[in-house]
Amino acid sequence: MARRIVGLAEDKKAADILLLDLDGLTTLADAFVICSGGSERQLESIADGIVRGMREDGIRPIGQEGLPASHWMLVDFGDVIVHIFTPPERDYYGLENHWSEAKAILRVQ
C-alpha cells in the first residue's frame, strides 16, 4: 500500500517523497509517506490524487486532517499515514528528525 501511495504522489509531482518504515517503533502505523508540494493548490492535488487512486483500489482513508491553507495535510489509511507539507512547514515540523530511528525504505527527489 505504501509504495502505491508513493506512486500516486509522484503522479501529482510531489517533491522529496520519503517512505519510512515504522515497524517496531510505534503501533500508530506501519509506515509514513512524507512529501512536499510547492503551493496550496498542489497540496490539495496530491492529497486528492492519493485518495482517488486508493479508492480505485478499494481502499478508503480512515481520516483526513489539515487544509491546503494550513500548508500541511494528513491522510490516514491505518497502516500508512501520509503527510503532505509545503517545504517550510516540512522543515519546521521535522518529522524525518523526529522519526530518525525509522528505516528509510524509499526516497524520491
Backbone as XML, in Angstrom:
<?xml version="1.0"?>
<chain id="A" units="angstrom">
  <residue number="1" name="MET">
    <atom name="N" x="0.829" y="-1.189" z="0.000"/>
    <atom name="CA" x="0.000" y="0.000" z="0.000"/>
    <atom name="C" x="0.877" y="1.259" z="0.000"/>
  </residue>
  <residue number="2" name="ALA">
    <atom name="N" x="1.931" y="1.267" z="0.797"/>
    <atom name="CA" x="2.785" y="2.447" z="0.893"/>
    <atom name="C" x="3.445" y="2.779" z="-0.444"/>
  </residue>
  <residue number="3" name="ARG">
    <atom name="N" x="3.898" y="1.758" z="-1.142"/>
    <atom name="CA" x="4.540" y="2.005" z="-2.441"/>
    <atom name="C" x="3.524" y="2.513" z="-3.471"/>
  </residue>
  <residue number="4" name="ARG">
    <atom name="N" x="2.310" y="2.053" z="-3.393"/>
    <atom name="CA" x="1.250" y="2.563" z="-4.279"/>
    <atom name="C" x="1.018" y="4.040" z="-3.994"/>
  </residue>
  <residue number="5" name="ILE">
    <atom name="N" x="0.990" y="4.408" z="-2.724"/>
    <atom name="CA" x="0.792" y="5.804" z="-2.339"/>
    <atom name="C" x="1.950" y="6.655" z="-2.850"/>
  </residue>
  <residue number="6" name="VAL">
    <atom name="N" x="3.162" y="6.156" z="-2.754"/>
    <atom name="CA" x="4.320" y="6.884" z="-3.285"/>
    <atom name="C" x="4.133" y="7.128" z="-4.779"/>
  </residue>
  <residue number="7" name="GLY">
    <atom name="N" x="3.702" y="6.120" z="-5.506"/>
    <atom name="CA" x="3.465" y="6.263" z="-6.943"/>
    <atom name="C" x="2.397" y="7.290" z="-7.253"/>
  </residue>
  <residue number="8" name="LEU">
    <atom name="N" x="1.330" y="7.297" z="-6.464"/>
    <atom name="CA" x="0.263" y="8.285" z="-6.674"/>
    <atom name="C" x="0.770" y="9.699" z="-6.379"/>
  </residue>
  <residue number="9" name="ALA">
    <atom name="N" x="1.597" y="9.849" z="-5.350"/>
    <atom name="CA" x="2.183" y="11.163" z="-5.043"/>
    <atom name="C" x="3.092" y="11.613" z="-6.186"/>
  </residue>
  <residue number="10" name="GLU">
    <atom name="N" x="3.872" y="10.684" z="-6.726"/>
    <atom name="CA" x="4.735" y="11.007" z="-7.866"/>
    <atom name="C" x="3.911" y="11.480" z="-9.050"/>
  </residue>
  <residue number="11" name="ASP">
    <atom name="N" x="2.771" y="10.832" z="-9.294"/>
    <atom name="CA" x="1.897" y="11.204" z="-10.411"/>
    <atom name="C" x="1.439" y="12.658" z="-10.303"/>
  </residue>
  <residue number="12" name="LYS">
    <atom name="N" x="1.336" y="13.178" z="-9.081"/>
    <atom name="CA" x="0.905" y="14.568" z="-8.863"/>
    <atom name="C" x="2.088" y="15.502" z="-8.642"/>
  </residue>
  <residue number="13" name="LYS">
    <atom name="N" x="3.274" y="15.019" z="-9.007"/>
    <atom name="CA" x="4.504" y="15.819" z="-8.972"/>
    <atom name="C" x="4.908" y="16.251" z="-7.564"/>
  </residue>
  <residue number="14" name="ALA">
    <atom name="N" x="4.593" y="15.411" z="-6.563"/>
    <atom name="CA" x="5.066" y="15.684" z="-5.209"/>
    <atom name="C" x="6.594" y="15.660" z="-5.211"/>
  </residue>
  <residue number="15" name="ALA">
    <atom name="N" x="7.192" y="16.465" z="-4.369"/>
    <atom name="CA" x="8.649" y="16.559" z="-4.290"/>
    <atom name="C" x="9.156" y="15.871" z="-3.020"/>
  </residue>
  <residue number="16" name="ASP">
    <atom name="N" x="10.400" y="15.424" z="-3.079"/>
    <atom name="CA" x="11.105" y="14.874" z="-1.916"/>
    <atom name="C" x="10.236" y="13.873" z="-1.148"/>
  </residue>
  <residue number="17" name="ILE">
    <atom name="N" x="9.815" y="12.821" z="-1.848"/>
    <atom name="CA" x="8.945" y="11.806" z="-1.254"/>
    <atom name="C" x="9.804" y="10.836" z="-0.448"/>
  </residue>
  <residue number="18" name="LEU">
    <atom name="N" x="9.386" y="10.601" z="0.790"/>
    <atom name="CA" x="10.116" y="9.718" z="1.691"/>
    <atom name="C" x="9.155" y="8.682" z="2.268"/>
  </residue>
  <residue number="19" name="LEU">
    <atom name="N" x="9.539" y="7.411" z="2.179"/>
    <atom name="CA" x="8.772" y="6.321" z="2.768"/>
    <atom name="C" x="9.561" y="5.798" z="3.956"/>
  </residue>
  <residue number="20" name="LEU">
    <atom name="N" x="8.988" y="5.930" z="5.149"/>
    <atom name="CA" x="9.631" y="5.474" z="6.380"/>
    <atom name="C" x="8.944" y="4.230" z="6.915"/>
  </residue>
  <residue number="21" name="ASP">
    <atom name="N" x="9.729" y="3.230" z="7.276"/>
    <atom name="CA" x="9.237" y="2.011" z="7.902"/>
    <atom name="C" x="9.242" y="2.220" z="9.419"/>
  </residue>
  <residue number="22" name="LEU">
    <atom name="N" x="8.074" y="2.190" z="10.038"/>
    <atom name="CA" x="7.941" y="2.425" z="11.474"/>
    <atom name="C" x="7.848" y="1.134" z="12.275"/>
  </residue>
  <residue number="23" name="ASP">
    <atom name="N" x="8.055" y="0.008" z="11.617"/>
    <atom name="CA" x="7.929" y="-1.297" z="12.267"/>
    <atom name="C" x="8.788" y="-1.359" z="13.533"/>
  </residue>
  <residue number="24" name="GLY">
    <atom name="N" x="8.170" y="-1.737" z="14.633"/>
    <atom name="CA" x="8.867" y="-1.863" z="15.906"/>
    <atom name="C" x="9.060" y="-0.569" z="16.668"/>
  </residue>
  <residue number="25" name="LEU">
    <atom name="N" x="8.682" y="0.559" z="16.061"/>
    <atom name="CA" x="8.862" y="1.859" z="16.715"/>
    <atom name="C" x="7.576" y="2.398" z="17.327"/>
  </residue>
  <residue number="26" name="THR">
    <atom name="N" x="6.439" y="2.011" z="16.763"/>
    <atom name="CA" x="5.155" y="2.531" z="17.227"/>
    <atom name="C" x="4.029" y="1.599" z="16.773"/>
  </residue>
  <residue number="27" name="THR">
    <atom name="N" x="2.919" y="1.693" z="17.447"/>
    <atom name="CA" x="1.724" y="0.971" z="16.997"/>
    <atom name="C" x="0.809" y="1.899" z="16.197"/>
  </residue>
  <residue number="28" name="LEU">
    <atom name="N" x="1.217" y="3.142" z="16.070"/>
    <atom name="CA" x="0.445" y="4.162" z="15.359"/>
    <atom name="C" x="0.202" y="3.775" z="13.902"/>
  </residue>
  <residue number="29" name="ALA">
    <atom name="N" x="1.246" y="3.314" z="13.232"/>
    <atom name="CA" x="1.171" y="2.947" z="11.816"/>
    <atom name="C" x="2.391" y="2.106" z="11.476"/>
  </residue>
  <residue number="30" name="ASP">
    <atom name="N" x="2.330" y="1.422" z="10.340"/>
    <atom name="CA" x="3.481" y="0.656" z="9.872"/>
    <atom name="C" x="4.452" y="1.523" z="9.078"/>
  </residue>
  <residue number="31" name="ALA">
    <atom name="N" x="3.917" y="2.582" z="8.457"/>
    <atom name="CA" x="4.755" y="3.417" z="7.601"/>
    <atom name="C" x="4.205" y="4.837" z="7.512"/>
  </residue>
  <residue number="32" name="PHE">
    <atom name="N" x="5.118" y="5.755" z="7.277"/>
    <atom name="CA" x="4.777" y="7.136" z="6.932"/>
    <atom name="C" x="5.239" y="7.376" z="5.506"/>
  </residue>
  <residue number="33" name="VAL">
    <atom name="N" x="4.425" y="8.076" z="4.739"/>
    <atom name="CA" x="4.860" y="8.650" z="3.477"/>
    <atom name="C" x="4.848" y="10.157" z="3.705"/>
  </residue>
  <residue number="34" name="ILE">
    <atom name="N" x="6.003" y="10.786" z="3.531"/>
    <atom name="CA" x="6.142" y="12.229" z="3.730"/>
    <atom name="C" x="6.539" y="12.830" z="2.392"/>
  </residue>
  <residue number="35" name="CYS">
    <atom name="N" x="5.833" y="13.887" z="1.988"/>
    <atom name="CA" x="6.173" y="14.520" z="0.716"/>
    <atom name="C" x="5.864" y="16.008" z="0.775"/>
  </residue>
  <residue number="36" name="SER">
    <atom name="N" x="6.318" y="16.720" z="-0.239"/>
    <atom name="CA" x="6.149" y="18.171" z="-0.291"/>
    <atom name="C" x="5.451" y="18.596" z="-1.575"/>
  </residue>
  <residue number="37" name="GLY">
    <atom name="N" x="4.731" y="19.702" z="-1.458"/>
    <atom name="CA" x="4.109" y="20.351" z="-2.599"/>
    <atom name="C" x="4.441" y="21.831" z="-2.545"/>
  </residue>
  <residue number="38" name="GLY">
    <atom name="N" x="4.564" y="22.446" z="-3.699"/>
    <atom name="CA" x="5.032" y="23.820" z="-3.770"/>
    <atom name="C" x="3.986" y="24.894" z="-3.532"/>
  </residue>
  <residue number="39" name="SER">
    <atom name="N" x="2.712" y="24.519" z="-3.467"/>
    <atom name="CA" x="1.653" y="25.501" z="-3.282"/>
    <atom name="C" x="0.456" y="24.842" z="-2.611"/>
  </residue>
  <residue number="40" name="GLU">
    <atom name="N" x="-0.466" y="25.660" z="-2.148"/>
    <atom name="CA" x="-1.693" y="25.133" z="-1.548"/>
    <atom name="C" x="-2.452" y="24.281" z="-2.567"/>
  </residue>
  <residue number="41" name="ARG">
    <atom name="N" x="-2.501" y="24.762" z="-3.779"/>
    <atom name="CA" x="-3.204" y="24.025" z="-4.827"/>
    <atom name="C" x="-2.571" y="22.653" z="-5.072"/>
  </residue>
  <residue number="42" name="GLN">
    <atom name="N" x="-1.242" y="22.601" z="-5.059"/>
    <atom name="CA" x="-0.575" y="21.326" z="-5.277"/>
    <atom name="C" x="-0.779" y="20.386" z="-4.085"/>
  </residue>
  <residue number="43" name="LEU">
    <atom name="N" x="-0.775" y="20.910" z="-2.856"/>
    <atom name="CA" x="-1.048" y="20.064" z="-1.686"/>
    <atom name="C" x="-2.395" y="19.366" z="-1.852"/>
  </residue>
  <residue number="44" name="GLU">
    <atom name="N" x="-3.401" y="20.138" z="-2.229"/>
    <atom name="CA" x="-4.737" y="19.587" z="-2.413"/>
    <atom name="C" x="-4.758" y="18.555" z="-3.539"/>
  </residue>
  <residue number="45" name="SER">
    <atom name="N" x="-4.046" y="18.845" z="-4.616"/>
    <atom name="CA" x="-3.989" y="17.925" z="-5.752"/>
    <atom name="C" x="-3.320" y="16.603" z="-5.360"/>
  </residue>
  <residue number="46" name="ILE">
    <atom name="N" x="-2.247" y="16.670" z="-4.592"/>
    <atom name="CA" x="-1.554" y="15.463" z="-4.145"/>
    <atom name="C" x="-2.478" y="14.631" z="-3.263"/>
  </residue>
  <residue number="47" name="ALA">
    <atom name="N" x="-3.093" y="15.270" z="-2.270"/>
    <atom name="CA" x="-3.992" y="14.549" z="-1.360"/>
    <atom name="C" x="-5.158" y="13.930" z="-2.127"/>
  </residue>
  <residue number="48" name="ASP">
    <atom name="N" x="-5.786" y="14.709" z="-2.999"/>
    <atom name="CA" x="-6.923" y="14.201" z="-3.767"/>
    <atom name="C" x="-6.508" y="13.047" z="-4.685"/>
  </residue>
  <residue number="49" name="GLY">
    <atom name="N" x="-5.339" y="13.165" z="-5.308"/>
    <atom name="CA" x="-4.856" y="12.114" z="-6.190"/>
    <atom name="C" x="-4.597" y="10.813" z="-5.443"/>
  </residue>
  <residue number="50" name="ILE">
    <atom name="N" x="-4.058" y="10.919" z="-4.250"/>
    <atom name="CA" x="-3.807" y="9.723" z="-3.441"/>
    <atom name="C" x="-5.127" y="9.088" z="-3.018"/>
  </residue>
  <residue number="51" name="VAL">
    <atom name="N" x="-6.052" y="9.903" z="-2.520"/>
    <atom name="CA" x="-7.347" y="9.373" z="-2.069"/>
    <atom name="C" x="-8.094" y="8.718" z="-3.235"/>
  </residue>
  <residue number="52" name="ARG">
    <atom name="N" x="-8.146" y="9.383" z="-4.388"/>
    <atom name="CA" x="-8.847" y="8.815" z="-5.549"/>
    <atom name="C" x="-8.210" y="7.509" z="-6.009"/>
  </residue>
  <residue number="53" name="GLY">
    <atom name="N" x="-6.886" y="7.516" z="-6.104"/>
    <atom name="CA" x="-6.184" y="6.315" z="-6.558"/>
    <atom name="C" x="-6.384" y="5.136" z="-5.621"/>
  </residue>
  <residue number="54" name="MET">
    <atom name="N" x="-6.345" y="5.388" z="-4.336"/>
    <atom name="CA" x="-6.541" y="4.305" z="-3.373"/>
    <atom name="C" x="-7.992" y="3.819" z="-3.385"/>
  </residue>
  <residue number="55" name="ARG">
    <atom name="N" x="-8.934" y="4.740" z="-3.586"/>
    <atom name="CA" x="-10.350" y="4.326" z="-3.692"/>
    <atom name="C" x="-10.565" y="3.427" z="-4.898"/>
  </residue>
  <residue number="56" name="GLU">
    <atom name="N" x="-9.862" y="3.713" z="-5.984"/>
    <atom name="CA" x="-9.945" y="2.847" z="-7.162"/>
    <atom name="C" x="-9.458" y="1.438" z="-6.842"/>
  </residue>
  <residue number="57" name="ASP">
    <atom name="N" x="-8.551" y="1.340" z="-5.870"/>
    <atom name="CA" x="-8.040" y="0.037" z="-5.424"/>
    <atom name="C" x="-8.903" y="-0.560" z="-4.312"/>
  </residue>
  <residue number="58" name="GLY">
    <atom name="N" x="-10.011" y="0.110" z="-3.980"/>
    <atom name="CA" x="-10.908" y="-0.382" z="-2.952"/>
    <atom name="C" x="-10.494" y="-0.030" z="-1.532"/>
  </residue>
  <residue number="59" name="ILE">
    <atom name="N" x="-9.586" y="0.931" z="-1.380"/>
    <atom name="CA" x="-9.095" y="1.329" z="-0.057"/>
    <atom name="C" x="-9.506" y="2.767" z="0.215"/>
  </residue>
  <residue number="60" name="ARG">
    <atom name="N" x="-10.225" y="2.963" z="1.299"/>
    <atom name="CA" x="-10.669" y="4.300" z="1.687"/>
    <atom name="C" x="-9.869" y="4.783" z="2.885"/>
  </residue>
  <residue number="61" name="PRO">
    <atom name="N" x="-9.613" y="6.077" z="2.957"/>
    <atom name="CA" x="-8.896" y="6.592" z="4.124"/>
    <atom name="C" x="-9.758" y="6.513" z="5.385"/>
  </residue>
  <residue number="62" name="ILE">
    <atom name="N" x="-9.104" y="6.318" z="6.505"/>
    <atom name="CA" x="-9.784" y="6.339" z="7.803"/>
    <atom name="C" x="-10.131" y="7.778" z="8.163"/>
  </residue>
  <residue number="63" name="GLY">
    <atom name="N" x="-9.247" y="8.694" z="7.790"/>
    <atom name="CA" x="-9.479" y="10.099" z="8.093"/>
    <atom name="C" x="-8.524" y="10.996" z="7.348"/>
  </residue>
  <residue number="64" name="GLN">
    <atom name="N" x="-8.863" y="12.273" z="7.371"/>
    <atom name="CA" x="-8.028" y="13.307" z="6.772"/>
    <atom name="C" x="-8.005" y="14.491" z="7.714"/>
  </residue>
  <residue number="65" name="GLU">
    <atom name="N" x="-6.860" y="15.151" z="7.795"/>
    <atom name="CA" x="-6.686" y="16.323" z="8.650"/>
    <atom name="C" x="-5.979" y="17.410" z="7.858"/>
  </residue>
  <residue number="66" name="GLY">
    <atom name="N" x="-6.109" y="18.628" z="8.335"/>
    <atom name="CA" x="-5.414" y="19.747" z="7.725"/>
    <atom name="C" x="-6.096" y="20.233" z="6.465"/>
  </residue>
  <residue number="67" name="LEU">
    <atom name="N" x="-5.706" y="21.420" z="6.078"/>
    <atom name="CA" x="-6.228" y="22.063" z="4.874"/>
    <atom name="C" x="-5.061" y="22.614" z="4.079"/>
  </residue>
  <residue number="68" name="PRO">
    <atom name="N" x="-5.247" y="22.778" z="2.780"/>
    <atom name="CA" x="-4.162" y="23.380" z="1.997"/>
    <atom name="C" x="-3.700" y="24.717" z="2.577"/>
  </residue>
  <residue number="69" name="ALA">
    <atom name="N" x="-4.616" y="25.514" z="3.103"/>
    <atom name="CA" x="-4.260" y="26.820" z="3.659"/>
    <atom name="C" x="-3.362" y="26.709" z="4.892"/>
  </residue>
  <residue number="70" name="SER">
    <atom name="N" x="-3.392" y="25.556" z="5.555"/>
    <atom name="CA" x="-2.528" y="25.359" z="6.726"/>
    <atom name="C" x="-1.131" y="24.878" z="6.312"/>
  </residue>
  <residue number="71" name="HIS">
    <atom name="N" x="-0.952" y="24.593" z="5.027"/>
    <atom name="CA" x="0.307" y="24.144" z="4.440"/>
    <atom name="C" x="0.729" y="22.764" z="4.931"/>
  </residue>
  <residue number="72" name="TRP">
    <atom name="N" x="-0.225" y="22.004" z="5.445"/>
    <atom name="CA" x="0.007" y="20.636" z="5.893"/>
    <atom name="C" x="-1.286" y="19.866" z="5.771"/>
  </residue>
  <residue number="73" name="MET">
    <atom name="N" x="-1.199" y="18.677" z="5.207"/>
    <atom name="CA" x="-2.367" y="17.794" z="5.107"/>
    <atom name="C" x="-1.932" y="16.386" z="5.496"/>
  </residue>
  <residue number="74" name="LEU">
    <atom name="N" x="-2.845" y="15.652" z="6.086"/>
    <atom name="CA" x="-2.592" y="14.283" z="6.504"/>
    <atom name="C" x="-3.717" y="13.405" z="5.982"/>
  </residue>
  <residue number="75" name="VAL">
    <atom name="N" x="-3.355" y="12.256" z="5.439"/>
    <atom name="CA" x="-4.331" y="11.266" z="5.006"/>
    <atom name="C" x="-3.962" y="9.969" z="5.714"/>
  </residue>
  <residue number="76" name="ASP">
    <atom name="N" x="-4.904" y="9.443" z="6.489"/>
    <atom name="CA" x="-4.665" y="8.262" z="7.316"/>
    <atom name="C" x="-5.329" y="7.044" z="6.687"/>
  </residue>
  <residue number="77" name="PHE">
    <atom name="N" x="-4.496" y="6.081" z="6.289"/>
    <atom name="CA" x="-5.002" y="4.821" z="5.744"/>
    <atom name="C" x="-4.830" y="3.672" z="6.746"/>
  </residue>
  <residue number="78" name="GLY">
    <atom name="N" x="-4.641" y="4.007" z="8.013"/>
    <atom name="CA" x="-4.462" y="2.992" z="9.041"/>
    <atom name="C" x="-3.024" y="2.526" z="9.113"/>
  </residue>
  <residue number="79" name="ASP">
    <atom name="N" x="-2.642" y="1.591" z="8.254"/>
    <atom name="CA" x="-1.271" y="1.083" z="8.240"/>
    <atom name="C" x="-0.275" y="2.120" z="7.717"/>
  </residue>
  <residue number="80" name="VAL">
    <atom name="N" x="-0.749" y="3.013" z="6.882"/>
    <atom name="CA" x="0.109" y="4.036" z="6.279"/>
    <atom name="C" x="-0.518" y="5.409" z="6.498"/>
  </residue>
  <residue number="81" name="ILE">
    <atom name="N" x="0.295" y="6.328" z="7.004"/>
    <atom name="CA" x="-0.149" y="7.711" z="7.194"/>
    <atom name="C" x="0.663" y="8.590" z="6.251"/>
  </residue>
  <residue number="82" name="VAL">
    <atom name="N" x="-0.043" y="9.420" z="5.502"/>
    <atom name="CA" x="0.586" y="10.295" z="4.511"/>
    <atom name="C" x="0.602" y="11.721" z="5.043"/>
  </residue>
  <residue number="83" name="HIS">
    <atom name="N" x="1.785" y="12.333" z="5.042"/>
    <atom name="CA" x="1.954" y="13.735" z="5.447"/>
    <atom name="C" x="2.374" y="14.522" z="4.214"/>
  </residue>
  <residue number="84" name="ILE">
    <atom name="N" x="1.631" y="15.570" z="3.907"/>
    <atom name="CA" x="1.921" y="16.405" z="2.742"/>
    <atom name="C" x="2.127" y="17.835" z="3.248"/>
  </residue>
  <residue number="85" name="PHE">
    <atom name="N" x="3.297" y="18.377" z="3.013"/>
    <atom name="CA" x="3.679" y="19.696" z="3.526"/>
    <atom name="C" x="4.140" y="20.619" z="2.402"/>
  </residue>
  <residue number="86" name="THR">
    <atom name="N" x="4.091" y="21.924" z="2.650"/>
    <atom name="CA" x="4.913" y="22.835" z="1.865"/>
    <atom name="C" x="6.310" y="22.746" z="2.485"/>
  </residue>
  <residue number="87" name="PRO">
    <atom name="N" x="7.371" y="23.057" z="1.737"/>
    <atom name="CA" x="8.729" y="22.892" z="2.283"/>
    <atom name="C" x="8.996" y="23.608" z="3.613"/>
  </residue>
  <residue number="88" name="PRO">
    <atom name="N" x="8.557" y="24.865" z="3.809"/>
    <atom name="CA" x="8.848" y="25.495" z="5.105"/>
    <atom name="C" x="8.201" y="24.762" z="6.290"/>
  </residue>
  <residue number="89" name="GLU">
    <atom name="N" x="6.973" y="24.296" z="6.120"/>
    <atom name="CA" x="6.306" y="23.566" z="7.196"/>
    <atom name="C" x="6.954" y="22.208" z="7.418"/>
  </residue>
  <residue number="90" name="ARG">
    <atom name="N" x="7.390" y="21.577" z="6.346"/>
    <atom name="CA" x="8.081" y="20.287" z="6.499"/>
    <atom name="C" x="9.355" y="20.469" z="7.313"/>
  </residue>
  <residue number="91" name="ASP">
    <atom name="N" x="10.102" y="21.518" z="7.021"/>
    <atom name="CA" x="11.308" y="21.803" z="7.803"/>
    <atom name="C" x="10.957" y="22.107" z="9.256"/>
  </residue>
  <residue number="92" name="TYR">
    <atom name="N" x="9.911" y="22.892" z="9.457"/>
    <atom name="CA" x="9.508" y="23.292" z="10.809"/>
    <atom name="C" x="9.125" y="22.085" z="11.669"/>
  </residue>
  <residue number="93" name="TYR">
    <atom name="N" x="8.294" y="21.191" z="11.126"/>
    <atom name="CA" x="7.819" y="20.051" z="11.911"/>
    <atom name="C" x="8.865" y="18.937" z="12.018"/>
  </residue>
  <residue number="94" name="GLY">
    <atom name="N" x="9.744" y="18.818" z="11.055"/>
    <atom name="CA" x="10.871" y="17.901" z="11.130"/>
    <atom name="C" x="10.531" y="16.449" z="11.434"/>
  </residue>
  <residue number="95" name="LEU">
    <atom name="N" x="9.526" y="15.902" z="10.764"/>
    <atom name="CA" x="9.153" y="14.514" z="11.027"/>
    <atom name="C" x="10.305" y="13.546" z="10.763"/>
  </residue>
  <residue number="96" name="GLU">
    <atom name="N" x="11.101" y="13.827" z="9.752"/>
    <atom name="CA" x="12.237" y="12.961" z="9.467"/>
    <atom name="C" x="13.191" y="12.898" z="10.651"/>
  </residue>
  <residue number="97" name="ASN">
    <atom name="N" x="13.375" y="14.023" z="11.329"/>
    <atom name="CA" x="14.250" y="14.054" z="12.504"/>
    <atom name="C" x="13.587" y="13.375" z="13.697"/>
  </residue>
  <residue number="98" name="HIS">
    <atom name="N" x="12.303" y="13.635" z="13.881"/>
    <atom name="CA" x="11.572" y="13.045" z="14.999"/>
    <atom name="C" x="11.552" y="11.517" z="14.892"/>
  </residue>
  <residue number="99" name="TRP">
    <atom name="N" x="11.431" y="11.005" z="13.687"/>
    <atom name="CA" x="11.395" y="9.563" z="13.441"/>
    <atom name="C" x="12.722" y="9.086" z="12.857"/>
  </residue>
  <residue number="100" name="SER">
    <atom name="N" x="13.832" y="9.615" z="13.349"/>
    <atom name="CA" x="15.162" y="9.295" z="12.791"/>
    <atom name="C" x="15.542" y="7.830" z="12.959"/>
  </residue>
  <residue number="101" name="GLU">
    <atom name="N" x="14.910" y="7.130" z="13.893"/>
    <atom name="CA" x="15.185" y="5.705" z="14.082"/>
    <atom name="C" x="14.481" y="4.837" z="13.033"/>
  </residue>
  <residue number="102" name="ALA">
    <atom name="N" x="13.532" y="5.417" z="12.329"/>
    <atom name="CA" x="12.807" y="4.669" z="11.305"/>
    <atom name="C" x="13.712" y="4.439" z="10.100"/>
  </residue>
  <residue number="103" name="LYS">
    <atom name="N" x="13.516" y="3.295" z="9.484"/>
    <atom name="CA" x="14.294" y="2.959" z="8.295"/>
    <atom name="C" x="13.688" y="3.625" z="7.069"/>
  </residue>
  <residue number="104" name="ALA">
    <atom name="N" x="14.500" y="4.358" z="6.328"/>
    <atom name="CA" x="14.043" y="4.963" z="5.070"/>
    <atom name="C" x="14.042" y="3.866" z="4.005"/>
  </residue>
  <residue number="105" name="ILE">
    <atom name="N" x="12.839" y="3.522" z="3.546"/>
    <atom name="CA" x="12.671" y="2.464" z="2.557"/>
    <atom name="C" x="12.899" y="2.994" z="1.150"/>
  </residue>
  <residue number="106" name="LEU">
    <atom name="N" x="12.430" y="4.217" z="0.914"/>
    <atom name="CA" x="12.453" y="4.789" z="-0.426"/>
    <atom name="C" x="12.483" y="6.300" z="-0.316"/>
  </residue>
  <residue number="107" name="ARG">
    <atom name="N" x="13.280" y="6.922" z="-1.162"/>
    <atom name="CA" x="13.293" y="8.381" z="-1.257"/>
    <atom name="C" x="13.296" y="8.755" z="-2.724"/>
  </residue>
  <residue number="108" name="VAL">
    <atom name="N" x="12.312" y="9.583" z="-3.116"/>
    <atom name="CA" x="12.209" y="10.055" z="-4.498"/>
    <atom name="C" x="12.356" y="11.568" z="-4.454"/>
  </residue>
  <residue number="109" name="GLN">
    <atom name="N" x="13.350" y="12.081" z="-5.145"/>
    <atom name="CA" x="13.585" y="13.518" z="-5.085"/>
    <atom name="C" x="13.223" y="14.222" z="-6.339"/>
  </residue>
</chain>
